[in-house]
Amino acid sequence: MSAASEREHVADATDEEIDAIVAEFGGDARQAIRALLHDLTQIALDAEAAVSRGYVRGNLLPFKLRGSADPS
């Protein structure tokens, strides 16, 4: 994958969006990051359950989930 096509898949958050997320957690950046990682994990798990493993060849999750067995 070329660098140009990789950039198309990266969502750039604005400073205002980042400030809003941190403010939602009372200014605690660790809590905000923890919540975002939790949401990302849930989205990945939902996608894993909804998509055929054969279709994605088992490469759906781009990161390892803590405490989960290796699906391969």
Sequence and secondary structure as in RCSB ss.txt:
>XXXX:A:sequence
MSAASEREHVADATDEEIDAIVAEFGGDARQAIRALLHDLTQIALDAEAAVSRGYVRGNLLPFKLRGSADPS
>XXXX:A:secstr
  HHHHHHT     HHHHHHHHHHTTT HHHHHHHHHHHHHHHHHHHHHHS HHHHTT   SS  TT     
